[in-house]
Amino acid sequence: MPAIRVLTALDQARTQYYHFKAIVIAGMGLFTDSYDLFCIAPVMKLIGRVYYSPSPTSSTPGVTPPAVVSATIGVALLGAAAGNLLFGFLGDRAGRRRVYGATLLLMVCCSVGSGFSVCRTRGCALASLCLFRFLLGVAIGGDYPLSATIMSEFANRRTRGAFIAAVFSMQGFGILASSAVTMAVAAAFDRYAGRRRDPLDTPEAADLAWRVILMIGAVPAGVTFYWRMAMPETARFTALVERNVVKATNDIGRVLTDLNLDATVTDDDEAAAIHPCAASPLPPRHHHFRRTASSSTPPPPYGLFSCHFLRRHGRELFACASAWFLLDIPYYSSTLFQSQIYQPWFPPAGRVNAFQEAYNVAKFQAIIAAASTIPGYFAAVLLIDRVGRRRLQMAGFLLMAVFLLALAGPYDRYWRRHATDAWYIVLYALTFFSANLGPNTTTFILPAELFPARLRSTCHGISGAAGKLGALVGAVGFLWASQDRDRRKVLAGYEPGIGMMYALVVLAGICLLGLAVTYVFTPETMGRSLEENESEHGLSLDGEGDAGQRLQELISTDLPKSPASMVSSHVSSSPIHPHGFSV
């Protein structure tokens, strides 16, 4: 089938400049995502100082109530789940490129809107913030399936995992950028408005500082918008979903210049792309395919909610969605013991002003990102196409469980009073490293490799939405559940829970459950084309899947070849042209 030839060219393509350009373009969305998600922690410190002023006799500064912090985080995660579903669906209907630009434009508008509320009263400002954080979450959620799908459909089979992992690793640099911007803004405001003031006296400029931090998040997204809109549609969407092989060949030939695409698309190819199962004379030995192949139109493709999809891909969708859900519960629960590390190493809040407190929180985030998060991403890029997705995901879940148990076991008896111990920080950092080395990266990659082209973005969106629901459970539910059972030791604004030790034990158990789900349900996709990964059984004539490819190759075996195809076939098998291949 002509479309399969074009995709074979993509699978065998040499790594080129445009592959790295696509990584940056696709990764800049995730860069902006992590900036917007991680800058909210120091912003909440500033909001607490501005809108929750303490009483004149109090010796502590204003603090944002936990319910408000949970609501701000929760609406963003709910928006991300909605964005995963909405834009994942649209990516398979309207095309990856068209919807890709829409998510970025929404991200720019909502980043500006998050800081630009028209009023300065507490209720109005927080309501405006929550509204735009929800819409920003929609844009962030929509970027996940589109970035992964676009990169998977541009990459070759040998380095596809590393390319998608590199896109995802831009999150680590987004965290660093968020911390750097927050530190720069806080230092600038502290120099001109915070000096020579009592630490509990918060200047009006603090209300401007947190708005500036949020609005700067629009800059990287806005800068990337032009290049994202200039990207061509992926060849797989054009060839397999729109069934236009000519356009797919021309589009990919413009950006990947080292492909031998000359004289490969003829009038017969274009007709076959529109009617891939058009009638053609079959030799007698193929009589058992005669009725199906002689049909003037292809059979209707199966839908997402059909029994056919459930039989062929239900297991893979369950594996992707459940693993992502189980991962994000412990991953986003990291705030459970983050304060235990942060507080002993930095001055108490009552001794620093608003800008210095935000500066210290951002500095701590930068240290964790540089020490564990980014190295974990780099390790995943190096190992993903050598070890495989399934093994790396299992190893990551296992290591997370081990380190969480190491924190949980002696927590009440030792770690609570020795949070400055170097081993405590090392175990905390290794938990992040293990997650980014394994399931945090692989759960982003696998849904982009396992499903048909016309459902790929939708299925990735479903998996991502499940992950964001898990993040909601971890970041909000476990944060409250981890509070001490003794009401006298509960942090202000919280209710008694099950305690930190038991919360960490439960999180370790969730990681072991993720390991079991991966072992039982997750297939390996390394080194195989997207069409081979799509299905390992059944015959398909809809132009998607290795079974359909084998059938098309079988049908075309005894058909006369055009001179162009004979030349292309000769070039692809010639030892003189090792890099030539048929398209």
Legacy VTK file of the C-alpha trace (Angstrom):
# vtk DataFile Version 3.0
C-alpha trace
ASCII
DATASET POLYDATA
POINTS 583 float
0.000 0.000 0.000
1.433 3.420 -0.939
0.739 4.920 2.479
2.651 2.116 4.141
5.625 2.820 1.858
5.681 6.447 2.961
5.521 5.410 6.599
8.291 2.875 6.048
10.437 5.755 4.826
9.723 7.613 8.062
10.513 4.557 10.184
13.875 4.063 8.477
14.810 7.725 8.174
18.191 8.931 9.342
18.057 11.332 12.290
18.029 14.840 10.848
18.018 18.461 11.926
14.226 18.699 11.767
13.847 15.929 14.339
15.659 18.110 16.889
13.686 21.163 15.800
10.457 19.217 16.345
11.666 18.235 19.830
12.115 21.887 20.764
8.807 22.986 19.201
6.819 20.190 20.824
8.763 20.376 24.072
8.215 24.094 24.519
4.572 23.390 25.308
5.581 21.047 28.125
8.214 23.594 29.175
5.419 26.155 29.580
3.207 23.563 31.289
5.716 22.889 34.048
6.456 26.600 34.433
2.773 27.328 35.069
2.267 24.355 37.393
5.372 24.853 39.553
5.365 28.628 39.922
2.134 28.429 41.925
3.915 27.348 45.159
5.882 30.593 45.682
2.922 32.569 44.295
0.753 31.155 47.092
3.288 32.479 49.609
2.927 35.980 48.177
-0.865 35.745 48.030
-0.945 34.689 51.677
1.104 37.729 52.655
-1.053 40.107 50.582
-4.601 38.882 51.177
-4.388 37.127 54.548
-2.735 39.721 56.733
-2.192 38.607 60.331
-3.558 40.459 63.330
-1.420 43.336 64.675
-0.394 41.233 67.680
0.567 38.168 65.629
4.225 37.178 65.254
3.671 35.152 62.087
2.939 36.381 58.547
-0.237 35.784 56.597
-0.608 32.288 55.144
-2.921 31.144 52.356
-5.405 28.685 53.912
-4.905 25.052 52.863
-8.432 24.941 51.433
-7.588 27.820 49.073
-4.282 26.221 48.049
-6.031 22.889 47.415
-8.735 24.615 45.373
-6.154 26.450 43.248
-4.246 23.236 42.570
-7.400 21.163 42.126
-9.033 23.366 39.493
-5.851 23.312 37.394
-5.697 19.508 37.546
-9.389 19.156 36.723
-8.881 21.506 33.799
-5.939 19.400 32.640
-8.078 16.248 32.715
-10.763 18.002 30.663
-8.128 19.324 28.240
-6.675 15.851 27.753
-10.049 14.509 26.708
-11.173 17.494 24.628
-8.026 18.245 22.656
-7.085 14.571 22.383
-10.406 13.987 20.614
-10.012 17.097 18.432
-6.479 16.085 17.468
-7.847 12.955 15.805
-10.700 14.816 14.115
-9.318 18.160 12.970
-5.649 17.219 12.715
-2.710 17.488 15.081
-1.283 20.754 13.710
-4.509 22.779 13.740
-5.398 21.863 17.317
-1.763 22.176 18.417
-1.791 25.894 17.741
-5.100 26.334 19.567
-3.744 24.846 22.795
-0.734 27.140 22.722
-2.861 30.221 22.051
-5.149 29.306 24.956
-2.079 28.818 27.135
-0.821 32.316 26.307
-4.175 33.973 27.009
-4.726 32.147 30.298
-1.188 32.785 31.548
-1.817 36.497 31.117
-5.336 36.209 32.538
-4.099 34.387 35.653
-2.249 37.482 36.774
-4.416 40.160 35.212
-7.495 40.260 37.427
-9.444 43.483 37.197
-9.935 43.829 40.945
-7.750 43.680 44.040
-10.173 42.436 46.652
-9.400 38.985 48.006
-12.554 37.197 46.839
-12.478 38.672 43.345
-8.747 38.125 42.819
-8.855 34.501 43.968
-11.992 33.744 41.928
-10.326 35.205 38.834
-7.167 33.214 39.546
-9.088 29.942 39.893
-11.044 30.578 36.685
-7.980 31.221 34.588
-6.061 28.410 36.274
-8.823 26.030 35.220
-8.669 27.264 31.617
-4.882 27.133 31.750
-5.190 23.534 32.932
-7.374 22.793 29.894
-4.624 24.116 27.619
-1.921 22.224 29.516
-3.902 18.989 29.378
-4.505 19.421 25.662
-0.809 19.817 24.978
0.065 16.377 26.357
-1.592 14.114 23.741
-0.729 16.414 20.850
2.973 16.771 21.728
3.432 13.038 22.231
1.469 12.099 19.107
3.221 14.579 16.834
6.671 13.518 17.990
5.881 9.821 17.701
4.592 10.275 14.156
7.630 12.284 13.033
10.273 10.034 14.603
11.953 6.949 13.196
11.534 3.608 14.890
15.087 3.366 16.219
15.109 6.560 18.252
11.385 7.258 18.672
11.414 6.629 22.412
14.390 8.925 22.991
12.767 11.693 20.943
9.475 11.553 22.845
11.344 11.331 26.150
13.378 14.394 25.132
10.140 16.293 24.511
8.894 15.289 27.944
12.205 16.213 29.580
11.517 19.859 28.745
9.368 19.802 31.873
12.513 19.745 33.977
13.848 22.854 32.289
10.446 24.484 32.737
10.778 23.938 36.496
14.216 25.551 36.435
12.900 28.470 34.398
9.989 28.895 36.795
12.369 28.993 39.745
14.786 31.339 38.002
12.056 33.810 37.016
10.511 33.724 40.491
13.877 34.300 42.133
14.691 37.173 39.752
11.310 38.869 40.231
11.420 38.392 44.013
14.985 39.721 44.241
14.127 42.767 42.116
11.020 43.625 44.149
12.860 42.980 47.389
15.585 45.429 46.402
13.236 48.264 45.515
10.272 47.669 47.836
11.149 45.162 50.526
14.309 46.473 52.131
14.224 48.400 55.415
10.776 47.026 56.279
9.584 44.823 59.079
9.270 41.231 57.783
5.561 41.192 58.684
4.940 44.461 56.812
4.030 43.409 53.270
4.312 46.218 50.683
1.648 46.749 48.025
4.217 45.803 45.387
3.866 42.159 46.476
0.436 42.126 44.831
2.135 43.030 41.566
5.010 40.564 41.970
2.906 37.385 41.897
0.994 38.668 38.879
4.214 39.311 36.981
5.477 35.791 37.750
2.301 34.217 36.366
2.127 36.425 33.265
5.738 35.733 32.248
4.579 32.152 31.604
3.008 33.424 28.372
6.404 34.354 26.890
7.813 30.906 25.928
4.432 29.789 24.590
4.042 32.966 22.540
7.556 32.707 21.109
6.893 29.144 19.941
3.490 29.846 18.385
4.830 30.775 14.927
7.023 27.682 14.590
4.260 25.439 15.856
1.809 26.757 13.246
4.486 26.424 10.547
4.865 22.693 11.222
3.314 20.468 8.555
0.647 17.969 9.450
2.136 14.602 10.344
2.447 12.198 7.424
0.674 9.458 9.344
-2.415 11.575 9.948
-2.486 12.743 6.332
-1.895 9.289 4.868
-3.879 7.084 7.255
-6.684 9.370 8.434
-7.154 11.819 5.563
-5.960 9.153 3.069
-3.987 11.613 0.965
-0.633 9.980 0.225
0.401 12.681 -2.246
0.077 15.438 0.332
1.737 13.311 3.014
4.694 12.651 0.728
5.054 16.301 -0.235
4.748 17.525 3.361
7.313 15.156 4.781
9.646 15.772 1.854
9.761 19.479 2.695
11.013 19.004 6.256
12.961 15.724 6.101
15.137 16.402 3.094
17.268 13.264 3.312
14.483 10.951 2.156
14.397 9.357 -1.300
10.879 10.416 -2.245
11.411 11.018 -5.961
8.986 9.376 -8.372
7.249 7.398 -5.701
3.726 8.792 -5.898
1.879 8.213 -9.158
-1.694 8.620 -10.267
-2.325 4.997 -9.329
-0.931 5.710 -5.868
-3.251 8.674 -5.417
-6.258 6.578 -6.418
-5.169 3.827 -4.052
-4.857 6.339 -1.238
-8.443 7.466 -1.757
-9.783 3.935 -2.316
-7.214 1.614 -0.762
-9.324 -1.483 -1.427
-10.291 -0.644 -5.003
-10.965 -3.584 -7.303
-7.925 -5.149 -8.916
-7.371 -8.458 -10.662
-6.213 -11.125 -8.245
-4.377 -14.285 -9.142
-6.189 -17.554 -8.399
-4.095 -18.358 -5.340
-5.533 -15.269 -3.600
-9.176 -16.281 -4.130
-9.869 -16.273 -0.370
-9.288 -12.506 -0.352
-11.293 -11.833 -3.513
-14.596 -10.739 -1.960
-13.046 -8.334 0.548
-10.392 -6.870 -1.723
-12.767 -6.348 -4.656
-14.990 -4.040 -2.665
-15.148 -0.519 -4.086
-14.841 1.077 -0.641
-12.996 0.008 2.503
-15.004 -1.445 5.381
-16.058 1.094 8.000
-13.349 1.516 10.662
-14.194 0.478 14.177
-14.969 3.188 16.726
-13.540 3.920 20.128
-16.571 2.495 21.935
-16.973 -0.565 19.719
-16.478 -4.171 20.783
-13.836 -4.447 18.057
-11.742 -1.715 19.704
-12.240 -3.313 23.105
-10.979 -6.664 21.806
-7.994 -5.229 19.973
-6.929 -2.326 22.196
-8.896 -2.437 25.427
-6.063 -4.149 27.284
-3.503 -1.563 26.135
-5.776 1.374 26.994
-6.360 -0.031 30.472
-2.597 -0.537 30.919
-1.762 3.037 29.879
-4.551 4.753 31.836
-4.169 2.733 35.042
-0.354 3.024 35.124
-0.559 6.807 34.632
-3.241 7.081 37.338
-1.204 5.010 39.796
2.005 6.917 39.072
0.605 10.405 39.570
-0.765 9.633 43.027
2.703 9.249 44.633
4.394 11.647 42.189
2.132 14.584 43.020
2.122 13.619 46.700
5.701 14.843 46.980
4.429 17.924 48.799
3.630 15.658 51.764
7.157 15.852 53.097
8.574 18.722 51.077
7.958 21.145 53.932
9.845 18.831 56.293
12.948 19.380 54.161
12.376 23.022 53.355
11.778 24.422 56.826
15.026 23.398 58.601
17.240 24.741 55.808
15.721 28.217 55.437
14.869 30.989 57.913
11.388 30.887 59.498
8.682 32.809 57.660
8.398 35.348 60.460
12.007 36.456 59.965
11.874 37.157 56.229
9.661 39.400 54.140
7.263 38.255 51.423
9.786 38.426 48.584
12.476 36.559 50.492
10.065 33.765 51.404
9.016 33.318 47.756
12.686 33.425 46.767
13.560 30.610 49.182
10.710 28.369 47.988
11.770 28.852 44.361
15.399 28.180 45.268
14.436 24.891 46.913
12.471 23.833 43.818
15.454 24.634 41.596
17.788 22.523 43.748
15.473 19.500 43.605
15.009 19.893 39.834
18.734 20.134 39.159
19.687 17.324 41.554
17.058 14.700 40.722
14.360 15.658 38.230
16.488 16.604 35.214
19.042 13.772 35.713
16.126 11.339 35.791
14.846 12.658 32.469
18.311 12.417 30.911
18.708 8.833 32.109
15.342 7.979 30.535
16.408 9.496 27.189
19.589 7.407 27.214
17.976 4.111 28.260
14.501 4.129 26.743
15.564 2.646 23.380
18.062 0.257 24.936
16.233 -1.180 27.939
12.682 -0.809 26.638
9.592 0.967 27.917
8.119 -1.937 29.870
11.287 -2.779 31.821
12.033 0.855 32.569
8.507 1.425 33.843
8.666 -1.627 36.100
12.077 -0.633 37.435
10.891 2.909 38.154
7.827 1.746 40.066
9.927 -0.695 42.097
12.547 1.910 43.010
9.878 4.445 43.982
8.308 1.882 46.314
11.695 1.086 47.896
12.559 4.721 48.579
9.095 5.571 49.877
9.268 2.653 52.284
12.720 3.794 53.371
11.167 7.157 54.252
8.042 5.657 55.815
9.475 2.958 58.071
11.468 5.110 60.506
9.584 8.333 59.812
7.848 8.836 63.156
10.796 7.595 65.193
13.639 9.242 63.295
13.039 11.265 60.135
10.563 13.698 61.687
13.328 14.984 64.007
16.212 14.581 61.550
14.887 16.221 58.416
18.241 17.935 57.916
19.988 14.572 57.679
21.642 14.199 54.260
20.167 10.726 53.795
16.651 12.127 54.145
17.271 14.534 51.281
18.961 11.807 49.210
16.001 9.445 49.601
13.604 12.232 48.708
15.626 13.108 45.581
15.950 9.454 44.535
12.170 9.107 44.630
11.913 11.866 42.012
14.807 10.417 40.008
13.180 6.969 39.893
9.850 8.383 38.781
11.369 10.411 35.946
13.657 7.583 34.904
10.711 5.205 34.669
6.944 5.611 34.775
6.710 9.398 34.642
8.378 9.249 31.205
7.116 5.910 29.903
3.456 6.631 30.674
3.811 9.648 28.369
5.431 7.562 25.600
3.411 4.344 25.508
-0.037 5.785 24.617
1.552 7.527 21.622
2.823 4.199 20.254
0.084 1.625 20.803
-3.086 2.859 19.085
-4.337 3.430 15.516
-3.517 6.788 13.949
-7.160 7.878 13.857
-7.529 7.160 17.624
-3.981 7.786 18.838
-4.459 11.285 20.221
-7.816 10.384 21.781
-6.409 7.345 23.595
-3.427 9.352 24.805
-5.857 11.971 26.100
-7.850 9.336 27.991
-4.656 8.000 29.579
-3.492 11.508 30.481
-6.875 12.387 31.997
-6.636 9.307 34.206
-3.206 10.518 35.310
-4.514 13.965 36.213
-7.247 12.398 38.340
-4.509 10.470 40.121
-2.616 13.740 40.563
-5.716 15.238 42.151
-5.888 12.335 44.594
-2.201 12.715 45.446
-1.819 16.493 45.586
-5.070 17.181 47.445
-6.367 13.966 49.005
-3.100 12.604 50.391
-1.954 16.048 51.490
-4.911 16.181 53.854
-4.752 12.482 54.754
-1.088 12.720 55.777
-1.819 15.074 58.674
-1.057 13.794 62.142
-3.734 11.869 64.021
-3.135 14.070 67.052
-5.119 17.277 66.537
-2.553 19.256 68.535
0.120 18.450 65.927
-2.001 19.141 62.860
-0.902 22.089 60.715
-3.121 25.169 60.828
-6.167 24.850 58.603
-6.021 21.061 58.254
-7.942 18.243 59.877
-6.411 15.141 61.528
-5.506 12.341 59.113
-3.794 8.960 59.117
-0.313 10.355 59.699
2.740 10.726 57.477
4.135 7.241 58.047
0.955 5.435 57.016
0.454 7.788 54.068
3.921 6.948 52.757
3.311 3.213 53.231
0.095 3.471 51.192
1.943 5.384 48.470
4.612 2.678 48.323
1.856 0.084 47.974
0.383 2.061 45.081
3.782 1.951 43.355
3.898 -1.838 43.769
0.402 -2.037 42.281
1.685 0.001 39.319
4.513 -2.510 38.943
2.022 -5.393 38.874
-0.225 -3.664 36.310
2.786 -3.009 34.078
3.988 -6.606 34.323
0.595 -8.086 33.485
-0.882 -5.682 30.934
1.766 -3.437 29.341
3.306 -4.577 26.019
6.766 -3.622 24.753
6.906 -1.173 21.837
10.645 -0.647 21.428
12.129 -1.005 17.945
8.821 -1.487 16.156
6.898 0.788 13.824
3.707 2.418 15.037
1.711 0.229 12.650
3.306 -2.927 14.049
2.566 -1.794 17.590
-1.036 -1.054 16.733
-2.114 -4.649 16.510
-0.605 -8.105 16.602
-3.640 -10.066 15.456
-6.522 -9.922 13.003
-6.752 -8.713 9.411
-7.449 -5.074 8.719
-8.152 -3.386 5.408
-8.593 0.108 6.767
-4.991 1.001 6.034
-3.859 0.864 9.640
-2.094 -2.026 11.284
0.503 -4.615 10.375
-2.175 -7.129 9.399
-3.542 -4.740 6.804
0.004 -4.084 5.614
0.735 -7.797 5.229
-2.484 -8.263 3.286
-1.708 -5.349 0.983
1.781 -6.709 0.394
0.362 -10.153 -0.286
-2.172 -8.797 -2.777
0.438 -6.708 -4.567
2.976 -9.547 -4.875
1.852 -10.750 -8.303
0.612 -7.426 -9.640
2.643 -5.701 -12.337
4.896 -3.013 -10.965
5.290 0.435 -12.419
8.785 1.448 -13.572
9.011 3.918 -10.676
8.173 1.280 -8.098
10.650 -1.161 -9.654
13.400 1.436 -9.432
12.424 2.291 -5.869
12.417 -1.381 -4.914
15.830 -1.864 -6.494
17.258 1.129 -4.634
15.852 -0.071 -1.324
17.520 -3.475 -1.647
20.788 -2.403 -3.237
23.919 -2.737 -1.083
25.337 0.274 -2.926
22.624 2.499 -1.456
22.352 1.433 2.184
20.291 4.484 3.100
17.819 4.257 0.257
14.425 2.785 0.909
11.077 2.396 -0.774
8.313 4.830 0.049
LINES 1 584
583 0 1 2 3 4 5 6 7 8 9 10 11 12 13 14 15 16 17 18 19 20 21 22 23 24 25 26 27 28 29 30 31 32 33 34 35 36 37 38 39 40 41 42 43 44 45 46 47 48 49 50 51 52 53 54 55 56 57 58 59 60 61 62 63 64 65 66 67 68 69 70 71 72 73 74 75 76 77 78 79 80 81 82 83 84 85 86 87 88 89 90 91 92 93 94 95 96 97 98 99 100 101 102 103 104 105 106 107 108 109 110 111 112 113 114 115 116 117 118 119 120 121 122 123 124 125 126 127 128 129 130 131 132 133 134 135 136 137 138 139 140 141 142 143 144 145 146 147 148 149 150 151 152 153 154 155 156 157 158 159 160 161 162 163 164 165 166 167 168 169 170 171 172 173 174 175 176 177 178 179 180 181 182 183 184 185 186 187 188 189 190 191 192 193 194 195 196 197 198 199 200 201 202 203 204 205 206 207 208 209 210 211 212 213 214 215 216 217 218 219 220 221 222 223 224 225 226 227 228 229 230 231 232 233 234 235 236 237 238 239 240 241 242 243 244 245 246 247 248 249 250 251 252 253 254 255 256 257 258 259 260 261 262 263 264 265 266 267 268 269 270 271 272 273 274 275 276 277 278 279 280 281 282 283 284 285 286 287 288 289 290 291 292 293 294 295 296 297 298 299 300 301 302 303 304 305 306 307 308 309 310 311 312 313 314 315 316 317 318 319 320 321 322 323 324 325 326 327 328 329 330 331 332 333 334 335 336 337 338 339 340 341 342 343 344 345 346 347 348 349 350 351 352 353 354 355 356 357 358 359 360 361 362 363 364 365 366 367 368 369 370 371 372 373 374 375 376 377 378 379 380 381 382 383 384 385 386 387 388 389 390 391 392 393 394 395 396 397 398 399 400 401 402 403 404 405 406 407 408 409 410 411 412 413 414 415 416 417 418 419 420 421 422 423 424 425 426 427 428 429 430 431 432 433 434 435 436 437 438 439 440 441 442 443 444 445 446 447 448 449 450 451 452 453 454 455 456 457 458 459 460 461 462 463 464 465 466 467 468 469 470 471 472 473 474 475 476 477 478 479 480 481 482 483 484 485 486 487 488 489 490 491 492 493 494 495 496 497 498 499 500 501 502 503 504 505 506 507 508 509 510 511 512 513 514 515 516 517 518 519 520 521 522 523 524 525 526 527 528 529 530 531 532 533 534 535 536 537 538 539 540 541 542 543 544 545 546 547 548 549 550 551 552 553 554 555 556 557 558 559 560 561 562 563 564 565 566 567 568 569 570 571 572 573 574 575 576 577 578 579 580 581 582
